[in-house]
Amino acid sequence: MLGTFGLTAPPGSAATAPAPVTWSATHTLAFDSARLGATRLATPIPASRRLHLAIALTPRHQAAERRALRAMYTPGSASYHHYLTPHQWNARYAPSGSRVSAVRHYLASRGMRGLHVTGNRQLVTATATAAQAERAFGTSLAQFRVSGRTFLANTTVARVPTALAGTVSAVIGLNTFQLPTPRPARHTQASGSPDPFLLLPPKRFRRTYRTGDTSVGRRTSIAVLTQGSMRHVVADLRKAERTYHLPRVPVTRVKVGPQSHDAAGLDEWDMDTQTSTAMAPHVKRLYQVDRGAGARMLRNLKEYLAVALPEMRRTQSTLARELAHVTAYLDIQQIRMGRRLAYGIDLPPDLHDARMPPLMLLTLVENAVKHGLSPSPHGGRIDVRAALDGGRLRVAVADTGMGFTKSKGGGAGLANIRARLSAQYGSTASFSLSTNEPQGIIATLFLPHENATSGKVAL
């Protein structure tokens, strides 16, 4: 290892000279003083000056990670919305333990202290003197001054020994310049959303953005695509027009498809309507086209029907297929309930092909939405988790809804599940309900673990 990194052998050893170091560049480039307008100082840096460094490591299998991420958000993919836990991500993509150990060994051999590896193994933090950092990363440091502040920065690209080239991607902390913290003037509004023109009044738009002879959109109709509640948006627009002496722009709201009452975007619609008409104050009309949830609702409904209708003729299904139904159903319910519904699904890859009775899991999720979350003014969360438990498949649907005391209904659907389990599996399967602390219900299915591809019980 010492020879690999070009370290000096201990006194008295057979080696007479350190092996030469072959360097490879990282993504940490040299500081560009001209771009910031900084002046390089001649004052030498004290060798004992301490630096707090973070060495960024490269994940494994990056191309595979990008493909998996794309599939995770592609409707119809087998892994659509099947998110990875931190443990699963680490097992597949985090830098290997051997690579992390090699980096730690190298940093320690260069005299760095306080080594710490983050949980995802992508950062190794350490403290070092300026001299140690220069030697470890094959660079030089200098002092610079800008706007009355003095800081250190590397004057050449940060490098590592070639043996670590595929492992270390960047070195953070060689440049100690800190961006100034904005401190806007105190501003108080009696009502409405934040003023988007507080730091840049409309009259300065064209000069600030150097629009020159760009058309101002006179007598042109413009539109802002919105979604959700528009409460107070027009009133806030009128207030902005009065405050900044802007022409009053006619507004027409166009509703398309089912409407949502989600108020999460109010500030966004305020900024969009006010800034667009301030930049083009003589437009003919502003249309607020509220697409609602129509397009997304239709897309999710088509996905739901595409996977649910064929299941009505099946006698067996797989856990991955059933969770695709559940995901499509919950996406539709999220449009209806907005932020009142959140959900998560945890399906280990080795259980994708586990046999599952069709539409049974969907019944449990529908029951949780209808009787647990919908009656609650605050909604809640649903988590669907699958795991092996004592050789059997355990699938749990946990909600944070109304719980046993306030939840009503669901009896027929749950009774049907018990009857189907008894007829198909006898005493080898079970179904139970329990309290989800601090609030809600957990519905749990225990089934024989059978692999759909082999038709055999998985051991």
BADOVEX-98865 format. One record per residue (C-alpha): residue number from 1; residue in one letter; chain; x, y, z. Coordinates in pm, 1 decimal, decimal comma. Last residue first. Example, Ala and Ser with C-alpha at 12.3 -4.5 7.8 and 13.67 -1.06 7.14 Angstrom:
2
NODE   resi   resn   chain         c1         c2         c3
NODE      2      S       A     1367,0     -106,0      714,0
NODE      1      A       A     1230,0     -450,0      780,0
END
This chain:
459
NODE   resi   resn   chain         c1         c2         c3
NODE    459      L       A    -3684,2    -2139,8      105,2
NODE    458      A       A    -3924,4    -2037,3     -170,5
NODE    457      V       A    -4228,0    -2259,2     -207,2
NODE    456      K       A    -4247,1    -2372,3     -563,5
NODE    455      G       A    -4440,2    -2238,9     -863,2
NODE    454      S       A    -4110,0    -2166,6    -1032,7
NODE    453      T       A    -4181,6    -1826,1    -1183,8
NODE    452      A       A    -4456,7    -1737,4     -933,9
NODE    451      N       A    -4232,2    -1796,4     -632,5
NODE    450      E       A    -4427,8    -1912,2     -330,3
NODE    449      H       A    -4401,7    -1773,5       22,0
NODE    448      P       A    -4699,6    -1911,5      211,3
NODE    447      L       A    -4911,3    -1614,6      318,7
NODE    446      F       A    -4935,9    -1386,4      621,8
NODE    445      L       A    -5143,8    -1071,0      563,6
NODE    444      T       A    -5130,7     -773,0      800,3
NODE    443      A       A    -5368,3     -477,7      837,6
NODE    442      I       A    -5212,8     -205,9     1055,7
NODE    441      I       A    -5449,0       58,6     1191,9
NODE    440      G       A    -5422,3      425,7     1285,9
NODE    439      Q       A    -5263,6      637,9     1554,7
NODE    438      P       A    -4965,2      634,8     1791,1
NODE    437      E       A    -4906,9      351,8     1728,2
NODE    436      N       A    -5066,8      143,9     1453,9
NODE    435      T       A    -5326,0      -70,6     1629,3
NODE    434      S       A    -5373,2     -423,0     1500,3
NODE    433      L       A    -5572,2     -606,4     1235,6
NODE    432      S       A    -5500,4     -965,6     1135,3
NODE    431      F       A    -5508,4    -1199,4      833,4
NODE    430      S       A    -5381,9    -1556,2      815,2
NODE    429      A       A    -5243,8    -1815,9      577,0
NODE    428      T       A    -5130,0    -2176,4      628,6
NODE    427      S       A    -5459,9    -2276,2      797,3
NODE    426      G       A    -5648,0    -2319,2      471,3
NODE    425      Y       A    -5461,0    -2163,0      180,0
NODE    424      Q       A    -5715,3    -2098,8      -95,1
NODE    423      A       A    -6051,7    -2133,9       79,7
NODE    422      S       A    -5933,2    -1986,7      410,6
NODE    421      L       A    -5757,6    -1695,6      242,7
NODE    420      R       A    -6061,9    -1619,4       27,5
NODE    419      A       A    -6296,4    -1624,6      330,7
NODE    418      R       A    -6068,0    -1395,3      532,8
NODE    417      I       A    -6045,0    -1149,6      243,4
NODE    416      N       A    -6423,2    -1151,8      196,9
NODE    415      A       A    -6471,2    -1071,3      565,3
NODE    414      L       A    -6236,1     -777,1      522,3
NODE    413      G       A    -6435,5     -640,0      229,9
NODE    412      A       A    -6770,7     -691,1      401,8
NODE    411      G       A    -6661,4     -530,6      729,4
NODE    410      G       A    -6495,5     -221,1      584,5
NODE    409      G       A    -6728,0        7,9      771,9
NODE    408      K       A    -6650,7      263,9     1041,7
NODE    407      S       A    -6330,8      409,5     1178,1
NODE    406      K       A    -6366,1      611,0     1498,7
NODE    405      T       A    -6255,8      370,0     1771,7
NODE    404      F       A    -6044,7      141,0     1557,1
NODE    403      G       A    -5812,6      399,9     1402,5
NODE    402      M       A    -5898,2      734,1     1240,7
NODE    401      G       A    -5604,7      739,0     1000,5
NODE    400      T       A    -5231,5      681,4     1033,7
NODE    399      D       A    -5230,1      384,2      797,5
NODE    398      A       A    -5031,1       60,4      783,9
NODE    397      V       A    -5078,4     -202,3      511,2
NODE    396      A       A    -4864,7     -507,6      591,0
NODE    395      V       A    -4749,7     -795,3      369,4
NODE    394      R       A    -4574,9    -1087,8      537,8
NODE    393      L       A    -4458,9    -1377,1      319,4
NODE    392      R       A    -4372,2    -1686,8      521,1
NODE    391      G       A    -4030,8    -1836,4      589,6
NODE    390      G       A    -4021,8    -1707,3      947,7
NODE    389      D       A    -4109,6    -1354,8      833,0
NODE    388      L       A    -4021,1    -1256,6      479,2
NODE    387      A       A    -4096,0     -895,2      396,4
NODE    386      A       A    -4348,6     -667,2      228,6
NODE    385      R       A    -4437,8     -313,2      330,7
NODE    384      V       A    -4726,6      -85,5      231,3
NODE    383      D       A    -4727,0      251,0      405,4
NODE    382      I       A    -5033,1      478,6      413,0
NODE    381      R       A    -5016,6      832,6      546,9
NODE    380      G       A    -5269,4     1075,5      689,3
NODE    379      G       A    -5576,9     1282,7      621,8
NODE    378      H       A    -5590,2     1598,2      833,6
NODE    377      P       A    -5968,9     1635,8      831,8
NODE    376      S       A    -5998,1     1260,1      898,7
NODE    375      P       A    -6291,6     1083,7      732,5
NODE    374      S       A    -6082,8     1015,7      417,9
NODE    373      L       A    -5784,6      867,5      603,0
NODE    372      G       A    -5907,2      557,5      785,1
NODE    371      H       A    -6238,3      433,6      644,1
NODE    370      K       A    -6202,8      509,1      273,6
NODE    369      V       A    -5824,7      528,4      242,7
NODE    368      A       A    -5746,0      230,3      466,1
NODE    367      N       A    -6024,8       22,5      307,7
NODE    366      E       A    -5894,6       99,8      -40,5
NODE    365      V       A    -5547,7      -13,5       73,2
NODE    364      L       A    -5682,8     -340,7      213,6
NODE    363      T       A    -5886,3     -408,3     -100,4
NODE    362      L       A    -5581,1     -337,0     -318,6
NODE    361      L       A    -5388,6     -605,5     -131,1
NODE    360      M       A    -5656,2     -860,9     -212,5
NODE    359      L       A    -5685,9     -753,0     -577,5
NODE    358      P       A    -5529,5    -1076,1     -709,8
NODE    357      P       A    -5401,7    -1336,7     -460,7
NODE    356      M       A    -5021,9    -1293,2     -430,5
NODE    355      R       A    -4737,5    -1515,2     -547,2
NODE    354      A       A    -4386,7    -1375,6     -486,4
NODE    353      D       A    -4224,9    -1258,1     -810,0
NODE    352      H       A    -4120,2     -914,2     -683,5
NODE    351      L       A    -4005,6    -1058,5     -349,1
NODE    350      D       A    -3629,4    -1070,3     -421,1
NODE    349      P       A    -3634,4     -699,1     -514,5
NODE    348      P       A    -3753,3     -593,0     -166,2
NODE    347      L       A    -4089,0     -408,4     -181,5
NODE    346      D       A    -4130,8      -98,4       37,5
NODE    345      I       A    -4415,5      129,2      -70,1
NODE    344      G       A    -4480,7      478,3       67,3
NODE    343      Y       A    -4785,5      700,2       89,4
NODE    342      A       A    -4903,0     1052,9      152,3
NODE    341      L       A    -5263,5     1171,0      153,4
NODE    340      R       A    -5397,1     1496,7      295,9
NODE    339      R       A    -5160,1     1687,5       68,5
NODE    338      G       A    -5405,1     1655,2     -219,3
NODE    337      M       A    -5710,2     1439,5     -141,6
NODE    336      R       A    -5852,7     1388,2     -491,6
NODE    335      I       A    -5521,3     1397,9     -674,7
NODE    334      Q       A    -5368,4     1176,7     -408,5
NODE    333      Q       A    -5655,2      930,4     -455,4
NODE    332      I       A    -5559,5      884,0     -819,4
NODE    331      D       A    -5194,3      825,0     -729,6
NODE    330      L       A    -5310,1      583,0     -459,6
NODE    329      Y       A    -5495,5      370,6     -716,7
NODE    328      A       A    -5201,9      363,2     -960,2
NODE    327      T       A    -4964,2      264,6     -677,7
NODE    326      V       A    -5198,5       -8,5     -549,0
NODE    325      H       A    -5235,0     -159,9     -894,3
NODE    324      A       A    -4854,1     -160,5     -937,8
NODE    323      L       A    -4835,2     -317,2     -591,1
NODE    322      E       A    -5045,5     -606,7     -716,3
NODE    321      R       A    -4813,0     -662,7    -1012,1
NODE    320      A       A    -4501,8     -661,7     -792,0
NODE    319      L       A    -4664,0     -903,3     -542,5
NODE    318      T       A    -4749,0    -1147,6     -815,5
NODE    317      S       A    -5085,4    -1270,3     -940,1
NODE    316      Q       A    -5305,4    -1578,2     -917,8
NODE    315      T       A    -5664,2    -1667,2    -1011,3
NODE    314      R       A    -5682,8    -1412,4    -1289,1
NODE    313      R       A    -5997,7    -1288,4    -1462,0
NODE    312      M       A    -6047,7     -977,0    -1247,2
NODE    311      E       A    -5675,3     -912,3    -1275,7
NODE    310      P       A    -5712,3     -814,3    -1643,1
NODE    309      L       A    -5921,3     -512,2    -1537,7
NODE    308      A       A    -5679,2     -383,7    -1271,1
NODE    307      V       A    -5358,8     -325,8    -1468,5
NODE    306      A       A    -5493,0     -124,6    -1760,7
NODE    305      L       A    -5767,5       22,7    -1543,6
NODE    304      Y       A    -5514,9      176,5    -1304,3
NODE    303      E       A    -5292,9      305,2    -1582,3
NODE    302      K       A    -5591,6      466,0    -1754,6
NODE    301      L       A    -5702,1      619,1    -1423,3
NODE    300      N       A    -5353,4      754,6    -1365,1
NODE    299      R       A    -5349,6      926,1    -1703,9
NODE    298      L       A    -5702,0     1061,8    -1662,0
NODE    297      M       A    -5626,7     1200,4    -1315,4
NODE    296      R       A    -5304,5     1357,9    -1440,7
NODE    295      A       A    -5485,6     1532,2    -1723,9
NODE    294      G       A    -5781,3     1640,3    -1510,8
NODE    293      A       A    -5602,3     1747,4    -1193,9
NODE    292      G       A    -5692,8     2107,0    -1229,3
NODE    291      R       A    -5591,9     2241,9    -1564,7
NODE    290      D       A    -5654,0     2586,4    -1424,4
NODE    289      V       A    -5590,5     2826,2    -1711,8
NODE    288      Q       A    -5547,9     3171,4    -1559,8
NODE    287      Y       A    -5592,9     3393,6    -1862,9
NODE    286      L       A    -5447,0     3743,7    -1857,0
NODE    285      R       A    -5596,8     3989,0    -2105,9
NODE    284      K       A    -5496,1     4254,3    -2362,0
NODE    283      V       A    -5142,4     4299,6    -2235,5
NODE    282      H       A    -5033,3     4651,7    -2153,2
NODE    281      P       A    -4822,0     4582,5    -1843,3
NODE    280      A       A    -4587,4     4327,6    -2005,7
NODE    279      M       A    -4319,4     4280,2    -1738,5
NODE    278      A       A    -4568,9     4373,0    -1466,5
NODE    277      T       A    -4830,3     4140,6    -1617,5
NODE    276      S       A    -4594,4     3843,1    -1602,2
NODE    275      T       A    -4456,4     3936,4    -1258,1
NODE    274      Q       A    -4796,7     3963,8    -1092,0
NODE    273      T       A    -4957,8     3651,3    -1237,7
NODE    272      D       A    -4658,1     3425,4    -1187,5
NODE    271      M       A    -4568,8     3557,0     -841,3
NODE    270      D       A    -4920,9     3518,0     -704,9
NODE    269      W       A    -4955,8     3175,9     -870,3
NODE    268      E       A    -4638,3     3058,8     -695,7
NODE    267      D       A    -4749,1     3196,2     -358,3
NODE    266      L       A    -5080,0     3009,8     -389,5
NODE    265      G       A    -4921,9     2678,4     -492,2
NODE    264      A       A    -4983,1     2472,0     -177,3
NODE    263      A       A    -5352,2     2566,8     -162,0
NODE    262      D       A    -5488,8     2227,5     -275,4
NODE    261      H       A    -5857,3     2275,0     -359,9
NODE    260      S       A    -5836,2     2066,5     -678,7
NODE    259      Q       A    -6061,2     2095,7     -980,3
NODE    258      P       A    -6180,2     1819,8    -1211,6
NODE    257      G       A    -6136,2     1913,2    -1579,0
NODE    256      V       A    -6037,2     2249,4    -1723,8
NODE    255      K       A    -6125,0     2572,4    -1547,6
NODE    254      V       A    -6053,6     2896,8    -1730,8
NODE    253      R       A    -6005,2     3206,6    -1515,4
NODE    252      T       A    -6028,4     3538,1    -1693,4
NODE    251      V       A    -5832,6     3844,5    -1581,7
NODE    250      P       A    -5846,1     4197,6    -1722,1
NODE    249      V       A    -5519,8     4386,2    -1652,1
NODE    248      R       A    -5533,0     4705,0    -1444,3
NODE    247      P       A    -5241,5     4921,4    -1553,2
NODE    246      L       A    -4948,0     4943,1    -1309,3
NODE    245      H       A    -4900,6     5210,9    -1043,4
NODE    244      Y       A    -4669,2     4998,3     -826,8
NODE    243      T       A    -4893,3     4973,6     -521,7
NODE    242      R       A    -5220,2     4982,0     -715,7
NODE    241      E       A    -5115,3     4705,3     -956,3
NODE    240      A       A    -4975,9     4497,9     -667,9
NODE    239      K       A    -5309,0     4527,4     -483,4
NODE    238      R       A    -5501,6     4421,6     -791,9
NODE    237      L       A    -5276,9     4115,3     -830,4
NODE    236      D       A    -5329,4     4023,7     -464,4
NODE    235      A       A    -5708,3     4036,8     -516,6
NODE    234      V       A    -5668,7     3816,5     -825,7
NODE    233      V       A    -5469,5     3557,4     -627,6
NODE    232      H       A    -5692,5     3578,5     -315,4
NODE    231      R       A    -5802,0     3211,8     -344,8
NODE    230      M       A    -5661,0     3044,5     -654,7
NODE    229      S       A    -5680,4     2690,1     -514,0
NODE    228      G       A    -5535,1     2408,9     -720,4
NODE    227      Q       A    -5354,7     2414,9    -1053,7
NODE    226      T       A    -5226,7     2695,7    -1271,7
NODE    225      L       A    -5112,0     2752,0    -1628,2
NODE    224      V       A    -5057,1     3125,3    -1678,0
NODE    223      A       A    -5189,0     3276,2    -2000,2
NODE    222      I       A    -5116,8     3579,9    -2216,6
NODE    221      S       A    -5335,5     3789,2    -2444,6
NODE    220      T       A    -5154,4     4045,0    -2657,4
NODE    219      R       A    -5262,0     4408,9    -2681,2
NODE    218      R       A    -4904,3     4524,4    -2605,9
NODE    217      G       A    -4663,7     4234,6    -2560,6
NODE    216      V       A    -4371,7     4451,8    -2449,0
NODE    215      S       A    -4171,1     4361,2    -2757,3
NODE    214      T       A    -3793,8     4341,0    -2708,0
NODE    213      D       A    -3622,9     4661,5    -2818,7
NODE    212      G       A    -3368,2     4662,1    -2536,6
NODE    211      T       A    -3444,8     4387,9    -2284,6
NODE    210      R       A    -3139,3     4463,8    -2074,3
NODE    209      Y       A    -3258,2     4244,7    -1785,6
NODE    208      T       A    -3202,9     4513,4    -1523,6
NODE    207      R       A    -3308,7     4798,5    -1752,9
NODE    206      R       A    -3628,8     4623,6    -1860,1
NODE    205      F       A    -3726,7     4519,8    -1509,5
NODE    204      R       A    -3647,0     4846,2    -1329,6
NODE    203      K       A    -3999,6     4990,3    -1346,9
NODE    202      P       A    -4133,4     4661,0    -1207,4
NODE    201      P       A    -3958,6     4707,6     -868,8
NODE    200      L       A    -3669,9     4468,1     -790,3
NODE    199      L       A    -3601,9     4386,7     -424,8
NODE    198      L       A    -3961,4     4390,7     -292,6
NODE    197      F       A    -4118,7     4312,3     -629,5
NODE    196      P       A    -4239,0     3958,9     -543,4
NODE    195      D       A    -4431,5     4092,5     -239,7
NODE    194      P       A    -4501,9     3798,4       -8,1
NODE    193      S       A    -4866,3     3676,5      -11,2
NODE    192      G       A    -5173,6     3863,8      107,4
NODE    191      S       A    -5233,2     4074,7      415,4
NODE    190      A       A    -5092,3     4352,4      631,9
NODE    189      Q       A    -4753,6     4326,5      471,2
NODE    188      T       A    -4429,4     4387,3      657,9
NODE    187      H       A    -4081,0     4422,0      513,3
NODE    186      R       A    -3748,6     4421,2      695,4
NODE    185      A       A    -3465,9     4499,2      458,2
NODE    184      P       A    -3295,7     4205,2      296,6
NODE    183      R       A    -2986,3     4052,4      459,9
NODE    182      P       A    -2820,1     3827,7      204,9
NODE    181      T       A    -2540,9     3614,3      355,2
NODE    180      P       A    -2209,3     3673,6      181,9
NODE    179      L       A    -2057,2     3372,4        4,7
NODE    178      Q       A    -1782,1     3207,8      203,2
NODE    177      F       A    -1428,2     3167,6       67,2
NODE    176      T       A    -1244,2     2880,5      239,5
NODE    175      N       A    -1127,6     2703,0      -77,7
NODE    174      L       A     -948,1     2378,2        8,0
NODE    173      G       A    -1269,1     2271,4      182,8
NODE    172      I       A    -1416,4     2018,0      -59,0
NODE    171      V       A    -1201,5     1763,9     -241,6
NODE    170      A       A    -1367,3     1598,7     -540,9
NODE    169      S       A    -1427,0     1267,5     -720,3
NODE    168      V       A    -1221,0     1024,3     -514,3
NODE    167      T       A    -1274,7      657,3     -608,9
NODE    166      G       A    -1182,2      613,4     -973,1
NODE    165      A       A     -862,9      814,9     -932,8
NODE    164      L       A     -761,2      650,7     -603,9
NODE    163      A       A     -475,2      439,0     -746,3
NODE    162      T       A     -384,9      739,2     -962,5
NODE    161      P       A     -274,2      929,4     -653,1
NODE    160      V       A     -502,4     1225,2     -586,8
NODE    159      R       A     -524,2     1570,0     -742,6
NODE    158      A       A     -673,4     1910,9     -662,6
NODE    157      V       A     -646,5     2150,4     -958,7
NODE    156      T       A     -406,0     2438,4     -908,5
NODE    155      T       A     -427,5     2767,4     -714,1
NODE    154      N       A     -612,8     2618,3     -418,8
NODE    153      A       A     -792,5     2878,4     -209,6
NODE    152      L       A     -750,8     3052,9      125,2
NODE    151      F       A     -950,3     3352,3      247,7
NODE    150      T       A     -924,2     3722,6      329,8
NODE    149      R       A    -1225,7     3954,0      337,0
NODE    148      G       A    -1224,6     4324,6      259,2
NODE    147      S       A    -1438,5     4294,1      -52,5
NODE    146      V       A    -1196,0     4037,5     -198,4
NODE    145      R       A     -865,4     3909,6      -61,9
NODE    144      F       A     -668,4     3598,5     -150,8
NODE    143      Q       A     -426,7     3370,7       33,1
NODE    142      A       A     -254,9     3083,6     -146,0
NODE    141      L       A     -269,9     2705,1     -154,7
NODE    140      S       A      -74,1     2465,0     -374,4
NODE    139      T       A     -184,9     2130,4     -512,6
NODE    138      G       A      -83,0     1765,9     -513,1
NODE    137      F       A     -376,8     1657,2     -299,5
NODE    136      A       A     -200,0     1504,7       -1,1
NODE    135      R       A      100,3     1739,9      -10,4
NODE    134      E       A     -107,1     2059,1      -26,9
NODE    133      A       A     -352,6     1929,6      235,2
NODE    132      Q       A      -72,2     1843,5      476,3
NODE    131      A       A       78,7     2192,1      439,2
NODE    130      A       A     -255,6     2361,1      500,0
NODE    129      T       A     -302,7     2155,2      814,8
NODE    128      A       A     -557,7     1878,5      811,2
NODE    127      T       A     -900,9     1792,6      949,8
NODE    126      A       A    -1105,0     1508,0      805,0
NODE    125      T       A    -1437,4     1419,2      645,3
NODE    124      V       A    -1493,8     1115,9      424,0
NODE    123      L       A    -1802,0     1152,3      206,6
NODE    122      Q       A    -1992,5      909,5      -17,9
NODE    121      R       A    -2006,6      618,6      228,2
NODE    120      N       A    -2388,7      647,6      256,0
NODE    119      G       A    -2363,7      665,2      636,2
NODE    118      T       A    -2090,0      929,0      633,0
NODE    117      V       A    -1726,6      832,8      695,8
NODE    116      H       A    -1529,4     1017,0      963,8
NODE    115      L       A    -1156,8     1089,2      994,6
NODE    114      G       A    -1068,6     1319,6     1283,7
NODE    113      R       A     -706,0     1345,7     1176,7
NODE    112      M       A     -494,2     1395,9      865,9
NODE    111      G       A     -124,9     1305,8      880,1
NODE    110      R       A      -73,2     1205,7      517,6
NODE    109      S       A      -83,4      836,7      608,5
NODE    108      A       A     -423,6      900,7      768,7
NODE    107      L       A     -557,6     1041,4      441,8
NODE    106      Y       A     -424,2      744,2      244,0
NODE    105      H       A     -561,4      486,0      486,1
NODE    104      R       A     -902,8      652,3      490,3
NODE    103      V       A     -911,8      655,1      109,6
NODE    102      A       A     -813,0      287,8       87,4
NODE    101      S       A    -1069,9      197,4      353,1
NODE    100      V       A    -1343,9      369,7      154,0
NODE     99      R       A    -1241,5      173,4     -154,5
NODE     98      S       A    -1244,8     -155,3       37,3
NODE     97      G       A    -1585,5      -80,2      187,6
NODE     96      S       A    -1735,8      -31,3     -155,8
NODE     95      P       A    -1866,4      307,2     -267,3
NODE     94      A       A    -2247,9      314,4     -237,9
NODE     93      Y       A    -2450,0      178,6     -531,7
NODE     92      R       A    -2619,2     -153,0     -463,9
NODE     91      A       A    -2585,3     -227,1      -91,0
NODE     90      N       A    -2589,9      142,1       -1,5
NODE     89      W       A    -2910,2      198,5     -196,2
NODE     88      Q       A    -3078,4      -98,7      -25,2
NODE     87      H       A    -2979,4       27,7      320,9
NODE     86      P       A    -3100,8      380,9      239,8
NODE     85      T       A    -3438,4      231,0      138,3
NODE     84      L       A    -3508,7      207,1     -231,7
NODE     83      Y       A    -3831,2      326,9     -390,7
NODE     82      H       A    -4071,2      103,7     -580,0
NODE     81      H       A    -4259,3      391,8     -747,0
NODE     80      Y       A    -4239,9      215,5    -1086,6
NODE     79      S       A    -4005,4      -85,6    -1046,0
NODE     78      A       A    -4183,8     -313,2    -1294,2
NODE     77      S       A    -4209,1      -16,3    -1532,0
NODE     76      G       A    -4559,3       70,7    -1650,1
NODE     75      P       A    -4530,7      433,6    -1545,7
NODE     74      T       A    -4165,4      550,4    -1553,6
NODE     73      Y       A    -4047,8      712,4    -1227,7
NODE     72      M       A    -3860,7      414,7    -1081,8
NODE     71      A       A    -3748,5      318,1    -1431,1
NODE     70      R       A    -3548,1      642,1    -1460,8
NODE     69      L       A    -3391,4      586,5    -1118,4
NODE     68      A       A    -3296,1      230,4    -1209,2
NODE     67      R       A    -3136,2      345,1    -1534,9
NODE     66      R       A    -2943,0      620,0    -1355,1
NODE     65      E       A    -2822,9      372,8    -1090,5
NODE     64      A       A    -2714,0      125,8    -1357,8
NODE     63      A       A    -2504,6      397,8    -1522,8
NODE     62      Q       A    -2357,5      495,0    -1184,5
NODE     61      H       A    -2249,8      141,3    -1096,3
NODE     60      R       A    -2057,9      242,6     -785,5
NODE     59      P       A    -2079,7      583,5     -621,0
NODE     58      T       A    -1779,4      822,3     -648,0
NODE     57      L       A    -1629,6      952,6     -324,0
NODE     56      A       A    -1629,5     1313,9     -202,3
NODE     55      I       A    -1346,9     1413,5       33,1
NODE     54      A       A    -1464,9     1664,7      291,9
NODE     53      L       A    -1203,2     1890,0      446,0
NODE     52      H       A    -1181,0     2109,6      754,9
NODE     51      L       A     -860,1     2308,4      730,5
NODE     50      R       A     -615,3     2400,5     1005,5
NODE     49      R       A     -335,4     2656,3      951,0
NODE     48      S       A      -16,5     2488,2     1081,5
NODE     47      A       A      188,4     2570,3      771,1
NODE     46      P       A      106,4     2940,6      817,5
NODE     45      I       A        9,0     3072,7      473,0
NODE     44      P       A      261,9     3307,7      320,3
NODE     43      T       A      166,5     3674,3      266,0
NODE     42      A       A      204,2     3761,4     -101,2
NODE     41      L       A     -168,1     3815,3     -140,6
NODE     40      R       A     -368,8     3726,1     -448,8
NODE     39      T       A     -635,9     3984,0     -528,0
NODE     38      A       A     -993,2     3870,7     -594,6
NODE     37      G       A    -1214,3     3998,5     -875,1
NODE     36      L       A    -1437,1     3690,9     -854,9
NODE     35      R       A    -1374,8     3581,0    -1213,6
NODE     34      A       A    -1014,7     3697,0    -1198,9
NODE     33      S       A     -940,5     3481,2     -893,8
NODE     32      D       A    -1037,3     3156,6    -1066,8
NODE     31      F       A     -967,0     2895,4     -797,2
NODE     30      A       A     -817,4     2576,7     -941,8
NODE     29      L       A    -1062,4     2296,1    -1014,6
NODE     28      T       A    -1197,3     2030,4     -778,8
NODE     27      H       A    -1326,8     1764,3    -1020,6
NODE     26      T       A    -1029,2     1543,1     -941,7
NODE     25      A       A     -702,7     1520,1    -1137,7
NODE     24      S       A     -484,1     1208,5    -1137,0
NODE     23      W       A     -132,3     1192,5     -991,8
NODE     22      T       A      147,9      939,0    -1030,1
NODE     21      V       A      359,6      950,7     -715,2
NODE     20      P       A      724,2      850,2     -737,7
NODE     19      A       A      831,0      565,7     -509,1
NODE     18      P       A      997,4      693,0     -195,3
NODE     17      A       A     1374,6      650,3     -172,5
NODE     16      T       A     1616,3      407,7       -4,5
NODE     15      A       A     1382,8      117,2       58,6
NODE     14      A       A     1530,4     -162,1      271,1
NODE     13      S       A     1389,1      -17,4      591,2
NODE     12      G       A     1596,8      160,5      851,6
NODE     11      P       A     1388,4      475,1      856,3
NODE     10      P       A     1025,4      411,7      758,2
NODE      9      A       A      936,8      409,5      385,1
NODE      8      T       A      824,1      735,1      229,7
NODE      7      L       A      480,9      714,9       68,3
NODE      6      G       A      432,1      681,9     -310,2
NODE      5      F       A       62,4      581,0     -288,9
NODE      4      T       A      109,2      232,0     -429,6
NODE      3      G       A      442,8      187,7     -258,1
NODE      2      L       A      287,9      237,4       83,2
NODE      1      M       A        0,0        0,0        0,0
END
